[in-house]
Amino acid sequence: MNAEVFVDTNIFLYSIDDSPAALKKREVAREILRVEPWGWSVQVAAEFFVNATSPKRSFRLATDLANSLVETWLCFPPSEITAEIIRDAIALHRQFQTSYWDSAILATAKQLGCRTVYSEDMNDQ
């Protein structure tokens, strides 16, 4: 599978945040998911589910609803975690001093051929 952009967990979370303060981020996130030829990973799918159903979230989703969203988004098949991605993530972690998880996102995006990563967690690099 190839994609032009990689979508990180926070984009999915913004797409469901119905708070007035999140209006602009929600609109942008929904536009990305609607228009962009995006890819994602099993890591992102799992992070979304865990965070969307967390009692710490003001917009906490019921398990069934979060599962339904993940199922809908699975029409964009997530990239699997492979030995190659783990090796690349560790190399990126060492090179850029990013967290392993952010490095895994970058390694997966690279494998998918993405030119852009939509994430709030990383600096432009």
Buried (B, 14 or more C-beta within 10 A) or exposed (E): EEBEBBBBBBBBBBBBBEEEEBEEBBEBBBEBBEEBEBBBBEBBBEBBBEBBBEEEEEEBBEEEEBBEBBEEBEEBEBBEBEEEBBEBBBEBBEEBEBEEBBBBBBBBBBBBEBEBBBBEEBEEE
